[in-house]
Every structure is written in C-alpha cells, then in structure tokens.
C-alpha cells in the first residue's frame, strides 16, 4: 500500500520489482487488497502485451492512513 500511496498508478512489474516478490506472491497479496476494496485494478493491452496497473482506492487510502495513525499512537505510548 505504501508504494501505491506514493504513486498514482503502478504496473504489476514495477510493484513486483519494488517489493521483490514472486508473481504468485504479489498476485495473492493484491487479490486480498482488491477483495477488501483497497486496490483498484486496471487491465489493458499495450501492443500485444498485457499490462495490469494498480491504484489505491479511496477506502484503501483511508485504511492506510488509519493504520499509520495507529502505528504512531503505539510508538508514542
């Protein structure tokens, strides 16, 4: 989510490289985030190659901000 929060849209390949994950591992994580409504997925073809792009949804952005706030509160005691 941090990568998606810092970018307007991230391709599968970019996200995979940024997180150093396998295709299957990334796909399962993104699937869980999509089911939760935190990530929007756009699939298209660039030439003859498939291209999947991910963006954080409004709900995902709010959930991530809430998570960061909870972490900060925990760190402050």
N, C-alpha and C positions, 0 to 999 in steps of 0.2 A: 504494500500500500504506500510505503514511503516513496518508492520510485514513481508510482502513479500520481502521487500528490505533487511531486516536483516537476512533472511533465504533463502537457496537455493530452498526449496520447503516446503509447509505447507499443512497438511491434513485439510479437512473440519472440523473435530472435534477439531484439535489444534487451527485453526483460530477462530472457534466459541467460544472456551473457552478463548482465548486470548482477544477477543473483547467483550465477554459477550453479545452475540447476540442470538436470536432465530434462528432456522433452516431457517425459511422463510425469515427473515430479512437479514440474511447473504446471502442466495441464491439470493435475489433480488439485493443486492449490488454487489456481484461477477458477476452476469449476466450483469449488466451495465458496469462493468470494462472490462468484456470479449468482449462485443459488441464494446467498444471503442478501443479494441486491446491492452489493458494494462495488461491483465492477460491471461496466458495460463492454460488450464485445462486438466488434465490427469486423465482418469477414468480407473480403473482396479479392479480386484477382488483379495483379499488376503484371500485365503481359499475360503469360501463361502460368505464372507462379501465384499460388495462394498467399494472401497476406492477411494476417489477423492482427488487429490493433485493439488495445485495451485502454480504457479510461476509467477513472474513479467516478462513481455516480455521486449524486448529492448525498444520498444516505451513507455511502462509503466515506465520503469526506467528513461528514459529521461524526461517524463512528470512530474514524481515525483521530480526529481532534479530541473526542471524549476519552479515547484510550491514552493519548498523550497527557491530557489533564490528570487522569487517574495516576499515571506514572509519576508525574511531577508531584502530586499530592503525597504519594507513597515515599518519594525521595525526601520530601520536606519533613515527613513525620507527622 
